[in-house]
């Protein structure tokens, strides 16, 4: 009897202590946000654009009831004096609770990034326990965030996934963009004397047509999204856009190049040989002599020959050595261009100040307050590059060389 009484008492205690499903969230009550766009209105308020997934349309194509088509996402917009107010204003237009845990993309309008900056936005995201700091951040290039978020994309049914995958593959194959999370941007902006970079995205075509389903029914859509440049942020504000070699040189120094293509001149023809990088490593070191900082950048690259538009005898070791020398000069030129551009902007997006702070913390204390405006623009940077050709594809002898020999 005593044992039964003790067991009954234990059950009653468990019933009291267990809270049940007090925090349950029914899927039918949630509006899953996949992307968020933030713009600045003419009166200085925040304009929030939310890309919300239509689960049934994503799973079963774009078929609605009766065979009619409907998009995989729905767009809702609202404005407010801050992000919290704008989000709560949007809830008045949606029959479900806004759920931000799956929001993988944040798009900031160029006007907002240039005039107000990102600091206040990042603070709001960082405070929200539901929002993930691993979400990718991009800045609308010559466009509004609303236009990017509203665009319907082919292949990837959810437009947010189109942006994320494009950044991932262009970073892996080309090297002029970087996929940056809110957490990384926050870390860089908090680092003493450092700026940061964020990839840009652009809408190419008519914004109104980009929102319509018939744009997806064309083999070559008239309006599409594409990665476009790297935004330079100083104290959280957009100050410049980098394209081409300055952009790739910046990514190179940041040691984020995963793969790219370098063209060199040969035999009097410009960009005659294409070199595909396979692996690379960039390291940055710092010294302070007589109160003046000195930076050393060392890059080591290995890759393959991908294309030759002139006859080249690559079986000759001397020819390979000459190609490697040309590659070193070309890479060094790109790194130098990127450094000069950053110094012109007086924004240390390359992390040189962080290296000095990490290796010479006591000396950096004297430089920190004037790093971006005084020391960084006049910084002496020594660049060394190692470049090696490891393979030449499926053939050693050039196809063009064989044609020339047969014609003799």
VMD Tcl script that draws the C-alpha trace (Angstrom):
set ca {
  {0.00 0.00 0.00}
  {2.83 2.39 0.87}
  {4.46 1.66 -2.48}
  {1.21 2.36 -4.35}
  {0.74 5.58 -2.41}
  {4.26 6.75 -3.26}
  {3.69 5.92 -6.92}
  {0.39 7.84 -6.93}
  {2.07 10.82 -5.28}
  {4.80 10.76 -7.94}
  {2.21 10.75 -10.74}
  {0.35 13.68 -9.22}
  {3.60 15.62 -8.89}
  {4.47 14.98 -12.53}
  {1.05 16.18 -13.66}
  {1.57 19.44 -11.77}
  {5.14 20.03 -13.00}
  {4.71 19.07 -16.65}
  {3.55 22.07 -18.64}
  {2.42 20.20 -21.76}
  {2.64 21.78 -25.23}
  {2.47 25.37 -24.04}
  {4.70 26.65 -26.86}
  {3.23 24.60 -29.71}
  {3.06 26.15 -33.18}
  {0.64 24.63 -35.65}
  {1.87 24.70 -39.25}
  {-1.53 25.86 -40.41}
  {-1.14 28.95 -38.23}
  {2.30 29.97 -39.54}
  {3.29 32.19 -42.46}
  {6.83 31.02 -43.25}
  {9.00 33.97 -44.33}
  {11.75 32.98 -46.80}
  {13.15 36.46 -47.51}
  {12.88 39.97 -46.17}
  {13.48 43.24 -48.02}
  {14.04 46.54 -46.23}
  {13.86 49.94 -47.93}
  {13.71 53.56 -46.84}
  {10.58 55.53 -47.71}
  {10.54 59.18 -48.74}
  {9.47 60.22 -45.23}
  {12.35 58.29 -43.64}
  {10.43 55.22 -42.45}
  {11.25 51.54 -42.96}
  {9.38 49.74 -45.73}
  {9.31 45.99 -45.11}
  {8.66 43.49 -47.92}
  {8.12 39.86 -46.92}
  {8.39 36.86 -49.24}
  {6.11 34.17 -47.80}
  {6.09 30.57 -49.03}
  {2.91 28.97 -50.37}
  {3.66 25.33 -49.39}
  {1.05 23.72 -51.66}
  {2.26 25.58 -54.75}
  {5.90 24.71 -54.08}
  {5.22 21.00 -53.61}
  {2.82 20.55 -56.50}
  {4.10 23.03 -59.03}
  {2.20 26.21 -59.74}
  {-1.25 24.72 -60.00}
  {-4.12 26.07 -58.02}
  {-7.73 25.06 -57.80}
  {-9.45 24.43 -61.11}
  {-6.14 24.26 -62.97}
  {-5.43 27.98 -62.52}
  {-1.86 28.97 -61.86}
  {-0.64 30.63 -58.68}
  {2.89 31.60 -57.62}
  {4.99 29.67 -55.08}
  {5.37 32.77 -52.91}
  {3.14 35.61 -51.79}
  {4.38 39.14 -51.05}
  {3.20 41.33 -48.17}
  {4.45 44.82 -47.39}
  {4.16 47.26 -44.51}
  {5.90 50.39 -43.20}
  {6.92 51.55 -39.74}
  {9.30 53.76 -37.79}
  {11.34 50.64 -36.96}
  {11.46 47.00 -38.01}
  {9.36 45.79 -35.09}
  {6.56 48.22 -35.91}
  {6.70 47.38 -39.62}
  {6.53 43.65 -38.85}
  {3.53 44.09 -36.56}
  {1.83 46.29 -39.15}
  {2.26 43.48 -41.69}
  {0.57 41.02 -39.33}
  {-2.66 42.96 -39.85}
  {-2.72 41.86 -43.49}
  {-1.89 38.19 -43.01}
  {-4.17 35.51 -41.61}
  {-1.24 33.66 -40.03}
  {1.55 34.36 -37.58}
  {4.76 35.57 -39.24}
  {7.48 32.98 -38.70}
  {11.05 34.21 -39.31}
  {13.04 31.11 -38.31}
  {13.34 30.04 -41.97}
  {14.19 33.48 -43.36}
  {17.51 32.75 -45.09}
  {17.84 36.03 -46.96}
  {17.82 39.71 -45.97}
  {17.90 42.31 -48.77}
  {18.69 45.93 -47.93}
  {17.85 48.70 -50.40}
  {20.76 50.75 -51.73}
  {19.27 54.06 -50.57}
  {18.86 52.79 -47.01}
  {22.36 51.27 -46.95}
  {23.94 54.47 -48.25}
  {22.05 57.00 -46.13}
  {21.30 55.27 -42.82}
  {23.55 52.22 -42.86}
  {23.01 48.74 -41.45}
  {23.88 49.17 -37.78}
  {20.33 49.73 -36.52}
  {18.98 46.90 -38.68}
  {21.57 44.42 -37.45}
  {20.83 45.36 -33.85}
  {17.14 44.57 -34.38}
  {17.92 41.19 -35.97}
  {20.41 40.31 -33.26}
  {17.82 40.93 -30.52}
  {15.14 38.74 -32.07}
  {15.44 35.19 -30.65}
  {13.55 33.73 -33.61}
  {15.63 35.32 -36.37}
  {18.83 33.50 -37.36}
  {22.10 35.42 -37.56}
  {23.28 32.91 -40.16}
  {20.89 34.42 -42.71}
  {22.60 35.78 -45.83}
  {22.72 39.55 -46.28}
  {22.78 41.25 -49.71}
  {22.37 44.85 -50.84}
  {20.17 45.77 -53.80}
  {22.44 47.19 -56.51}
  {20.81 50.11 -58.33}
  {17.45 48.77 -57.25}
  {15.13 48.55 -54.29}
  {14.93 45.60 -51.94}
  {11.21 45.32 -52.69}
  {11.86 44.76 -56.41}
  {14.30 41.94 -55.67}
  {12.06 40.20 -53.15}
  {9.01 40.41 -55.45}
  {10.78 38.86 -58.45}
  {9.68 35.37 -59.47}
  {12.51 33.14 -60.67}
  {12.64 30.08 -62.97}
  {14.40 26.81 -61.99}
  {14.37 27.74 -58.29}
  {10.72 28.08 -57.34}
  {11.48 30.03 -54.16}
  {13.25 33.27 -55.23}
  {15.27 33.43 -52.00}
  {16.90 30.11 -52.92}
  {17.83 31.52 -56.33}
  {19.81 34.33 -54.67}
  {21.51 32.03 -52.15}
  {22.53 29.42 -54.73}
  {23.75 32.05 -57.18}
  {26.01 33.56 -54.53}
  {27.27 30.13 -53.54}
  {28.20 29.05 -57.08}
  {29.60 32.38 -58.27}
  {31.82 32.46 -55.17}
  {32.96 28.94 -55.97}
  {33.54 29.41 -59.71}
  {34.25 33.08 -60.39}
  {35.37 34.82 -57.19}
  {33.89 38.32 -57.62}
  {31.19 37.83 -54.96}
  {31.06 36.61 -51.39}
  {28.22 35.01 -49.49}
  {28.10 36.97 -46.23}
  {25.90 36.27 -43.22}
  {24.51 38.77 -40.74}
  {26.82 37.28 -38.14}
  {29.92 37.90 -40.28}
  {28.91 41.49 -41.04}
  {28.27 42.14 -37.36}
  {31.64 40.65 -36.41}
  {33.53 42.73 -38.99}
  {31.80 45.99 -38.05}
  {32.63 45.38 -34.39}
  {36.30 44.71 -35.18}
  {38.46 47.79 -34.41}
  {39.30 49.87 -37.47}
  {37.68 47.56 -39.99}
  {35.08 47.90 -42.73}
  {33.27 45.03 -44.37}
  {31.95 43.84 -47.72}
  {28.54 42.53 -48.74}
  {27.52 41.13 -52.11}
  {25.19 43.08 -54.31}
  {22.25 41.73 -56.30}
  {20.50 43.41 -59.19}
  {17.21 43.06 -61.03}
  {17.82 43.02 -64.77}
  {14.67 43.91 -66.69}
  {11.28 45.39 -65.96}
  {10.36 45.18 -62.23}
  {6.65 44.91 -63.04}
  {7.15 42.05 -65.47}
  {9.44 40.26 -62.99}
  {6.49 39.83 -60.62}
  {4.20 38.13 -63.15}
  {3.88 34.40 -63.85}
  {4.12 34.77 -67.62}
  {7.74 35.88 -67.14}
  {8.48 32.29 -66.04}
  {6.81 30.80 -69.09}
  {9.48 32.15 -71.44}
  {12.63 30.18 -72.24}
  {14.61 33.41 -71.80}
  {12.87 35.43 -69.05}
  {12.83 39.15 -69.75}
  {13.44 39.98 -66.08}
  {15.93 38.09 -63.92}
  {18.07 38.42 -60.81}
  {21.87 38.38 -60.97}
  {24.81 38.86 -58.62}
  {26.28 42.30 -59.20}
  {29.34 43.69 -57.46}
  {30.52 43.93 -53.88}
  {29.30 46.68 -51.57}
  {31.93 48.42 -49.41}
  {30.65 49.36 -45.96}
  {32.35 51.91 -43.72}
  {30.92 52.27 -40.22}
  {27.93 50.33 -41.49}
  {27.19 52.64 -44.45}
  {27.57 51.91 -48.16}
  {30.42 54.01 -49.62}
  {31.40 52.23 -52.84}
  {30.74 49.37 -55.27}
  {33.49 47.05 -56.51}
  {33.31 45.22 -59.83}
  {35.70 43.11 -61.88}
  {39.35 42.98 -60.83}
  {39.04 45.21 -57.73}
  {36.25 42.92 -56.50}
  {38.17 39.71 -57.18}
  {41.36 41.14 -55.73}
  {39.49 41.99 -52.55}
  {38.06 38.48 -52.27}
  {41.53 37.11 -52.94}
  {43.13 39.03 -50.08}
  {40.28 38.00 -47.79}
  {41.25 34.38 -48.64}
  {37.75 33.57 -49.86}
  {38.58 32.65 -53.45}
  {37.41 29.08 -54.06}
  {37.86 29.07 -57.81}
  {38.31 31.54 -60.65}
  {39.72 32.01 -64.14}
  {42.77 34.14 -64.99}
  {43.60 35.12 -68.57}
  {47.11 36.06 -69.65}
  {48.52 37.47 -72.88}
  {50.66 35.22 -75.08}
  {52.23 35.44 -78.51}
  {51.01 38.99 -79.09}
  {47.37 38.09 -78.42}
  {45.51 39.42 -75.42}
  {44.04 36.94 -72.92}
  {45.21 34.04 -75.05}
  {45.64 31.49 -72.23}
  {42.98 30.71 -69.60}
  {44.19 29.46 -66.23}
  {41.73 27.80 -63.85}
  {42.62 27.90 -60.17}
  {42.23 24.68 -58.23}
  {43.44 25.74 -54.80}
  {44.81 28.89 -53.29}
  {45.85 30.25 -49.92}
  {46.41 33.86 -48.92}
  {48.05 34.87 -45.66}
  {48.55 38.36 -44.22}
  {51.18 39.34 -41.66}
  {51.97 42.68 -39.99}
  {54.84 44.53 -38.38}
  {55.13 47.94 -36.75}
  {58.46 49.73 -37.24}
  {59.11 53.17 -35.76}
  {55.39 53.59 -35.16}
  {54.51 52.82 -38.80}
  {52.64 49.60 -39.71}
  {53.85 47.37 -42.55}
  {51.75 44.63 -44.14}
  {52.88 41.57 -46.08}
  {50.46 39.61 -48.30}
  {51.46 36.20 -49.59}
  {49.35 34.23 -52.08}
  {50.01 30.72 -53.32}
  {47.97 29.45 -56.29}
  {47.78 26.11 -58.06}
  {45.69 25.47 -61.14}
  {45.21 24.00 -64.60}
  {45.33 25.32 -68.14}
  {41.77 25.48 -69.41}
  {42.07 27.07 -72.85}
  {44.77 28.22 -75.31}
  {43.91 30.38 -78.29}
  {47.46 30.36 -79.69}
  {49.88 27.48 -80.40}
  {51.88 26.82 -77.22}
  {54.34 24.02 -76.56}
  {53.51 23.25 -72.95}
  {55.68 20.14 -72.99}
  {58.61 22.54 -72.70}
  {59.38 23.26 -68.99}
  {60.68 26.72 -69.91}
  {57.33 27.59 -71.44}
  {55.50 26.48 -68.28}
  {57.84 28.62 -66.18}
  {57.14 31.62 -68.38}
  {53.37 31.05 -68.07}
  {53.70 30.88 -64.28}
  {55.64 34.15 -64.25}
  {52.91 35.85 -66.27}
  {50.28 34.49 -63.88}
  {52.16 35.89 -60.89}
  {52.30 39.33 -62.47}
  {48.59 39.27 -63.31}
  {47.50 38.14 -59.83}
  {49.82 40.64 -58.15}
  {48.33 43.39 -60.30}
  {44.80 42.48 -59.18}
  {45.79 42.45 -55.52}
  {47.49 45.83 -55.89}
  {44.40 47.32 -57.58}
  {42.18 46.07 -54.74}
  {44.47 47.56 -52.08}
  {44.64 50.95 -53.81}
  {40.85 51.05 -54.17}
  {40.36 50.29 -50.46}
  {42.94 52.94 -49.52}
  {41.19 55.47 -51.74}
  {37.93 54.78 -49.89}
  {39.79 55.01 -46.55}
  {38.04 51.79 -45.55}
  {39.99 48.77 -44.35}
  {37.77 46.08 -45.82}
  {40.85 43.86 -46.21}
  {41.29 43.28 -42.48}
  {44.83 44.67 -42.27}
  {44.02 46.55 -39.07}
  {42.67 43.38 -37.51}
  {45.97 41.60 -38.29}
  {47.94 44.43 -36.64}
  {45.59 44.34 -33.65}
  {45.96 40.56 -33.34}
  {49.76 40.47 -33.62}
  {50.68 43.87 -32.10}
  {47.81 44.75 -29.74}
  {49.69 47.29 -27.64}
  {50.99 49.18 -30.65}
  {47.62 49.10 -32.40}
  {46.02 50.96 -29.49}
  {47.95 54.05 -30.60}
  {46.84 53.62 -34.22}
  {43.22 52.54 -33.75}
  {41.50 55.93 -33.64}
  {43.11 57.15 -36.88}
  {43.59 53.82 -38.63}
  {41.11 54.23 -41.52}
  {41.72 57.93 -42.15}
  {45.48 58.30 -41.55}
  {47.45 55.05 -41.38}
  {45.57 52.70 -43.73}
  {45.57 55.03 -46.81}
  {49.39 55.35 -46.58}
  {50.04 51.75 -45.64}
  {53.09 50.06 -47.15}
  {52.01 46.63 -48.45}
  {54.45 44.03 -49.75}
  {52.85 41.46 -52.09}
  {54.37 38.12 -53.04}
  {52.66 35.61 -55.32}
  {53.44 31.99 -56.14}
  {51.58 30.50 -59.10}
  {51.98 26.96 -60.43}
  {50.57 25.09 -63.42}
  {49.77 21.54 -62.31}
  {47.82 20.07 -65.25}
  {46.90 20.85 -68.85}
  {43.59 19.05 -69.20}
  {43.20 15.96 -71.41}
  {45.98 16.92 -73.82}
  {49.51 18.24 -73.48}
  {50.16 19.26 -77.06}
  {48.06 22.20 -78.22}
  {45.39 21.42 -80.83}
  {46.38 24.60 -82.68}
  {50.02 23.49 -82.71}
  {49.00 20.28 -84.47}
  {47.08 22.24 -87.14}
  {50.05 24.53 -87.79}
  {52.42 21.55 -88.15}
  {50.13 19.85 -90.68}
  {49.91 22.99 -92.78}
  {53.68 23.29 -93.13}
}
mol new
graphics top color blue
foreach p $ca { graphics top sphere $p radius 0.5 }
foreach p [lrange $ca 0 end-1] q [lrange $ca 1 end] { graphics top cylinder $p $q radius 0.2 }
display resetview
